[in-house]
């Protein structure tokens, strides 16, 4: 979009085949959560922090409604510039080229 690259290809692994470390950490959190009683935001923070040494809760807001990290509606903003790709989750390879601006090549 800004002329830094001729071609960019993004490839994503199949679901269930990622072996991505955050998936492992989330699995540890799920195990702890299933065995815990949670009734408020602080309970969730405690579950995350107790699930594993590598998991640390980072709040983006308080139970009282205070916003600590502002959120944006990126889908609406980007919708002005891009069209949605039908059945996007069925594709695993996306190629963008300066030769065809505004287009993306999709591969399964």
N, C-alpha and C positions, 0 to 999 in steps of 0.2 A: 504494500500500500504506500510505503514511503520511499521505495527505491533502494533499499539496503540489500536485497537479495534478488536473484534471478528466479529461483524456484524454491519453494518450501514444501516439504512432504511431512505430514504428521501421520504416524502409524500407532494404532492402539491394539493391544493384545485382546484376545477373546476373553469374554467374561469367565471367571473361574480359573484362568491360566496366568494371572498376573504375577503371583508370588511377590506382591508389593508389600513392603514392611508396614505401611499404615493399615493394611488389611489385617495383619497379624495383631497389631495393637488394638484395632477395633474388635477383633475376636475376643481378646482378653477382657475388654470393657463389657461386651455382651455377656460373657460368663459371669462377671461380677454383678451386673445389673439384674440378671435373672434370679439371683439369690438375695437381692436387696429389697428393702421397703423404701419406696421413693414417693414423697408427697409434696416436695417443694424444690425450688431451684438449688438450694444449698445441699439437699440430699443428692442431687445429680452431680454436683461438684465433688462431693465426698466419694461417690461411687467411682467417678473418673479417676480421682487422685489415688484411690485405694486399689484400683484394678491392676496396676503395674507401675514399676518405677519409671517407665518410659512415657506414661500417660500423665499429662498435666492439664487440668481444666483451665480454659481461658474464656471468661465470660464476655459476651458482647452486649449484654444488657443486664439490668437488675430485675428482681422480682417486682419491684415497685414501678417498673416501666422506664427507668432511666436508660438512655441509650449511651453505651460506652464506645461502641464502634458503629458509625453510621453505615446503613445499608442503602444500596441503590437498585433501582429497577433496570438492570442491564438489558433485559429482553426488550423492554419498550424502547430504550434508547437506541440499541443496535438495530431494532426493527425498522428504523428510518433509513438505514443504509444497506441492510441485507435482507434476503428472503430466507424463509425457513426451508431446510432440506427435508423433503418427505422421507420418512422411515430412516432418519439419520443414524439411529442406534444399530442398524443392520450393516453399516459400512465401517471398515477398520482402517482405511488408508485415504487420506485427503491430500491432494496436491494443488498448490496455488502457484501460478506462473505470472511473471510480469508481461508475457506475451498475450495473455488472455485476462486482463483485469476484470474483476467482478465475477469471475467464474471459478469453480472448483471442480477438479476431477475426482470422482468417487470410485473406490474399488472395495470389493468385499474382503 
